[in-house]
Amino acid sequence: MNLPLEGILAIEISRSLGVDFCGHILTGLGAQVIKIETPIEGDPVRQLGPFPQDLPQGEGGGLFLYLNHDKRSATLDLKTNEGRKLLEKFLKKADVLVEDLKATGRRQMGFRKPWQRINASLVSATLSPFGMSGPYASWEATDFTLAAQAGWLYVNGEASREPIRSQSQLIVDGALGVMGAVGILAALLQRNVAGEGQHLDVSGMESILTMNRFHETTYSYYGEVTKRIGNRLPRTYPYTLLPCRDGYVAVICITDEQWEHLCAMIGRPELLEDPRFKDNLRRSENAEALRPILEEWLAPQTKEEVFHTAQSWRLPFGIVSNAADVVNLAQHKARGFFQPLEHSVLGPLLFPSAPFRLSDSPWRMERSAPSLGQDNDEVYQKFLEIDAKGFSELKAKGVI
């Protein structure tokens, strides 16, 4: 079966998880992605653990293996004149370029003209922390910086405590990568009509704001800054996390009908007549009185028992899952969400696939992530048609 992006050639120049994630989406949809890496060091993501079975650092990092399946790795020193000329040859043949080279870095490398001057039909995307314009354009940032600056951290935690850091790295970079991929797909569709490519300026901070828009729209509508309320939802209770015998569950009750079912489920029908719990707002105002009643019912039960009992009462409770719970969830197994991919040293490893299913085009996950420069022979001698002598000279000079 044909894949949606079959026949599309993408060049990836990455120093970050966001670009890696964007390329991961493109290759899963069938694009041929050639990953341009610096000789010796390679993509910095190679240096991020975990490193299964103590595989040498730089070759077996779990994140790199996940984000770079089915890509080709070619080493190239873009700080040399020959390296820049070779990149231009790549771009003349490519459909897509995705990179995170800042304008200053691009100029330092000698790239002073827009990518479309090299190839008018090229769709290029620059992924950066704050975008390519505005007073923050030249700034670097970590995921923690962006999560803080975008207002995400401000609403995390308890009202009486400081904001807390969430495990934000993959979510922040994932949002940037997804937005980059969506923009690239739109630009490719436009190219089919107009015949020309265009450049995309993708901001990490704006990507987070797009995904986390509730608090900003609340301020826009009401002039109200959302406060930290821990695991609760404003003006609604119970909508929180509570402990049970072997962990935590999400206890959720939004409608009056659900409140009736909840009271019946825990064997406390008299709560329906208690004025403190008459409606959502009053339950929220009296949450500290209601919480111990719920915890008493939850305490002797396991997460699974609570979850299935609540389901039978048509209550949308949820299990707070750890990594083992997630991987072994019956729903994921039934849909084949985690797919095995064979690694030459590590054997079969499980990786998440795509959160969508195209009826006629399966997600591609066939080839393990490449070692650094693994595909140099194929890329330079076959793709760029450089003869054996020229190829040897490039290696001897350290250009590749």
C-alpha positions in Angstrom: 0.0 0.0 0.0 1.2 3.5 -0.8 2.1 5.7 2.1 0.8 9.3 2.1 4.3 10.9 1.7 5.8 8.3 -0.5 8.1 9.9 -3.0 8.8 13.0 -0.8 12.4 13.6 0.1 13.1 15.5 3.3 16.4 16.8 4.6 16.7 17.1 8.4 19.3 19.2 10.2 18.7 18.8 13.9 20.2 19.8 17.2 17.0 19.3 19.2 14.1 16.9 19.9 11.6 19.1 18.2 13.2 18.7 14.7 13.8 15.0 15.4 10.1 14.6 16.3 9.0 16.5 13.2 11.1 14.2 11.0 9.8 11.2 12.9 6.2 12.1 11.8 7.3 12.7 8.2 9.1 9.3 7.9 6.3 7.5 9.6 4.0 8.8 6.9 6.4 7.5 4.2 8.8 10.3 3.4 12.4 9.5 2.8 14.3 11.5 5.5 18.0 12.1 5.2 19.4 13.2 8.5 22.4 15.5 8.1 24.7 15.2 11.2 28.0 16.7 12.1 30.9 14.2 11.8 32.1 12.6 15.0 29.5 14.2 17.4 26.3 13.7 15.4 22.9 14.8 16.5 23.0 15.9 20.2 19.9 13.8 20.9 22.2 10.7 20.5 23.7 11.6 23.8 20.5 11.5 25.7 19.7 8.3 27.7 18.5 5.8 28.7 21.1 3.6 27.1 19.7 0.0 27.1 22.1 -2.8 28.0 24.9 -0.2 28.3 25.1 0.2 24.5 27.8 2.8 23.8 26.7 6.4 24.2 25.7 8.0 20.9 24.4 4.8 19.3 21.7 3.4 21.6 19.9 6.3 23.4 16.3 5.4 23.8 15.0 8.8 22.6 17.2 8.7 19.5 16.1 5.2 18.6 12.4 6.1 18.9 12.6 9.4 17.0 14.8 8.3 14.2 13.6 5.0 12.9 13.6 4.6 9.1 15.8 7.7 8.6 19.1 7.8 6.7 22.2 9.3 8.5 24.7 11.2 6.5 27.6 13.1 8.1 28.4 16.6 6.8 30.4 19.5 8.1 28.4 22.5 7.3 31.1 24.9 8.4 33.2 24.1 5.4 32.7 25.5 1.9 32.5 22.0 0.5 30.0 21.0 3.1 27.7 24.0 2.2 28.0 23.2 -1.5 27.0 19.6 -0.8 24.0 20.7 1.3 22.9 22.9 -1.7 23.0 19.8 -3.9 20.8 17.9 -1.4 18.3 20.8 -1.3 18.1 21.0 -5.1 16.7 17.5 -5.1 14.6 17.7 -1.9 11.0 18.5 -1.3 11.3 19.4 2.4 13.9 20.9 4.7 13.3 20.9 8.5 16.0 22.5 10.6 16.7 24.5 13.8 19.6 26.7 12.6 19.1 30.2 14.0 19.6 33.1 11.6 22.9 34.0 13.3 24.2 30.4 13.1 23.1 30.2 9.4 25.0 33.4 8.6 28.1 32.1 10.5 28.0 29.0 8.4 27.8 31.1 5.2 24.1 30.6 4.3 23.0 34.1 3.6 20.2 33.5 1.1 16.7 32.0 1.7 16.5 28.3 1.1 14.0 28.9 -1.7 16.7 30.7 -3.7 18.3 27.3 -3.9 15.2 25.4 -4.9 11.9 27.3 -5.5 9.8 24.3 -4.9 11.3 23.5 -1.5 9.1 23.5 1.6 11.4 24.6 4.4 10.6 24.8 8.1 12.7 26.5 10.8 11.8 25.3 14.3 13.0 27.5 17.1 12.2 28.3 20.7 10.5 31.7 20.1 10.2 32.1 16.3 12.4 34.1 13.9 11.0 37.5 14.7 10.4 39.6 17.8 12.7 40.6 20.6 13.2 36.9 21.7 14.1 35.6 18.2 17.8 35.1 18.9 17.4 33.6 22.3 18.0 29.9 23.2 15.7 28.1 25.5 15.2 24.7 27.2 11.8 23.0 27.6 11.7 24.3 31.1 12.3 27.8 29.9 9.4 27.5 27.4 7.0 25.8 29.8 7.6 28.6 32.3 7.5 31.5 29.7 4.3 30.2 28.1 2.4 30.2 31.4 2.2 26.4 31.7 4.1 26.1 35.0 2.2 28.9 36.7 -1.0 26.8 36.9 0.8 23.6 38.0 0.8 22.8 41.8 -1.1 23.6 44.9 -2.4 27.1 45.6 -0.3 27.4 48.8 2.9 26.4 47.2 5.3 27.6 44.4 4.6 26.4 40.8 6.0 23.0 40.1 7.8 21.6 37.1 6.0 19.0 35.1 7.9 16.3 33.1 7.6 18.7 30.2 10.5 17.9 27.8 8.9 15.6 25.4 5.6 17.4 25.6 7.1 20.8 24.8 9.4 19.4 22.0 6.6 17.1 20.8 4.2 20.1 20.4 6.9 21.9 18.4 7.5 18.9 16.2 3.8 18.2 15.6 3.1 21.9 14.6 6.1 21.8 12.3 4.8 18.6 10.6 1.3 20.0 10.3 2.7 23.2 8.7 4.8 21.2 6.3 1.9 19.1 5.2 -0.2 22.2 4.5 2.7 23.8 2.5 3.1 20.6 0.4 -0.7 20.7 -0.4 -0.3 24.4 -1.3 2.7 23.5 -3.5 0.5 21.1 -5.5 -1.7 24.1 -6.4 0.8 27.0 -6.7 3.8 25.0 -7.9 6.2 26.7 -5.4 7.4 26.0 -1.9 7.5 28.3 1.0 9.2 28.8 4.4 7.6 28.0 7.7 8.6 29.8 10.9 7.6 27.5 13.8 7.8 28.8 17.4 8.1 26.4 20.4 6.4 28.9 22.8 3.5 29.5 20.4 3.1 25.7 19.9 2.7 25.3 23.7 0.2 28.2 23.8 -1.8 26.6 21.0 -2.0 23.4 23.0 -2.6 25.1 26.3 -5.1 27.8 25.3 -7.7 27.5 28.1 -5.9 29.7 30.7 -5.2 32.5 28.2 -8.7 32.5 26.8 -10.1 32.7 30.3 -8.0 35.8 30.8 -9.1 37.2 27.5 -12.8 36.7 28.3 -12.9 37.6 32.0 -9.6 39.4 32.8 -9.1 36.6 35.3 -5.7 34.9 35.9 -6.2 31.2 36.5 -4.8 30.2 39.9 -3.1 27.0 40.9 -5.6 24.5 42.3 -3.6 21.3 42.3 -5.3 18.4 40.7 -8.8 19.9 40.7 -10.9 21.6 38.1 -12.4 25.1 38.9 -15.9 25.2 40.3 -16.2 21.4 40.0 -15.8 18.6 42.5 -15.0 15.8 42.6 -12.7 16.2 39.7 -9.4 15.3 41.2 -6.8 12.5 42.0 -7.4 10.5 45.1 -5.5 7.5 46.7 -6.7 3.9 46.7 -5.0 0.7 47.9 -2.3 0.4 45.2 -2.0 3.9 43.8 -4.2 6.8 42.6 -7.3 7.2 40.5 -8.9 10.1 38.8 -12.3 10.7 40.5 -14.6 12.6 38.1 -18.1 13.7 38.6 -19.5 16.6 36.5 -23.2 16.2 36.0 -26.1 15.9 38.5 -26.8 12.5 37.2 -23.2 11.4 37.8 -23.4 12.7 41.3 -26.5 10.6 41.9 -24.6 7.5 40.6 -21.6 8.3 42.7 -23.6 8.5 45.9 -25.3 5.2 45.1 -21.9 3.6 44.2 -20.3 4.4 47.5 -23.4 3.5 49.5 -24.1 7.1 50.7 -27.4 8.1 49.2 -28.0 10.6 52.1 -25.4 12.8 50.6 -27.9 13.8 47.9 -29.9 15.7 50.7 -26.8 17.4 52.2 -27.0 21.1 51.3 -23.2 21.3 51.2 -23.1 19.0 48.2 -26.3 20.2 46.4 -24.5 21.2 43.1 -21.1 21.4 41.6 -20.3 24.8 42.9 -21.2 23.9 46.5 -19.3 20.6 46.3 -16.3 22.5 45.1 -16.6 25.0 48.0 -16.9 22.1 50.5 -14.4 19.8 48.8 -12.4 19.3 52.1 -15.6 17.8 53.7 -16.3 15.5 50.8 -12.8 14.3 50.2 -12.5 12.0 53.3 -15.8 10.4 52.5 -14.6 9.5 49.1 -11.2 8.4 50.4 -12.8 6.0 52.9 -14.6 4.2 50.1 -11.5 4.1 47.9 -9.0 3.0 50.5 -9.5 -0.8 50.5 -9.8 -1.1 46.7 -7.3 -1.4 43.9 -7.1 0.9 40.9 -8.5 -1.7 38.6 -11.4 -2.4 41.0 -12.3 1.2 41.3 -12.1 1.8 37.6 -14.3 -1.1 36.6 -16.8 -0.4 39.4 -17.1 3.2 38.3 -17.5 2.2 34.6 -20.4 0.0 35.6 -22.1 3.1 37.2 -21.3 5.2 34.0 -18.8 7.3 35.9 -15.7 8.5 33.9 -13.0 7.5 36.5 -9.5 6.8 35.3 -6.4 5.0 36.5 -3.2 6.9 37.2 -0.9 4.6 35.2 2.8 4.1 35.5 4.9 3.2 32.5 4.4 -0.6 33.0 0.6 -0.1 33.2 0.6 1.9 30.0 2.7 -0.5 28.0 0.6 -3.5 29.1 -2.8 -1.8 28.8 -5.3 -4.1 27.0 -6.5 -1.2 24.9 -3.0 -0.5 23.5 -2.4 -4.2 22.9 -5.7 -4.6 21.0 -4.9 -1.6 18.7 -1.2 -2.5 18.3 -0.1 0.9 19.4 3.3 -0.2 20.7 5.1 -1.9 17.9 8.3 -4.0 18.0 11.3 -2.8 16.0 14.4 -5.0 15.6 17.7 -3.5 16.6 20.9 -5.1 15.5 22.4 -5.2 19.0 19.4 -4.9 21.4 17.0 -7.1 19.5 13.3 -6.2 19.4 12.3 -3.0 21.2 8.8 -1.6 21.7 8.1 1.9 20.4 4.9 4.0 20.3 3.4 4.1 16.8 1.0 6.8 15.5 -2.1 8.1 17.4 -4.1 7.9 14.2 -5.1 5.1 11.8 -5.2 5.7 8.0 -7.5 3.0 6.6 -5.3 2.5 3.5 -1.9 3.6 4.6 -0.2 2.0 7.6 2.3 3.9 9.8 5.8 3.0 8.7 8.2 1.5 11.3 10.5 -0.9 9.5 14.1 0.1 10.0 15.9 0.9 13.3 17.5 4.3 13.8 20.8 4.6 12.0 24.3 4.7 13.5 26.2 7.9 12.8 27.0 8.2 9.1 25.6 4.7 8.5 24.2 5.7 5.1 27.1 7.8 3.8 27.9 5.4 0.9 24.3 5.3 -0.3 23.6 9.0 0.2 26.7 10.4 -1.4 27.6 7.8 -4.1 24.2 6.8 -5.2 22.0 9.8 -4.4 24.4 12.7 -5.1 26.3 10.5 -7.7 29.7 11.3 -6.3 32.3 8.8 -7.6 34.5 6.6 -5.4 37.5 8.9 -5.7 35.5 12.1 -4.8 33.9 10.2 -1.9 37.2 9.2 -0.5 38.6 12.7 -0.8 35.6 14.1 1.2 36.2 11.6 3.9 39.9 12.3 4.0 39.2 16.1 4.4 36.7 15.5 7.2 33.9 17.1 5.2 31.8 14.0 5.8 
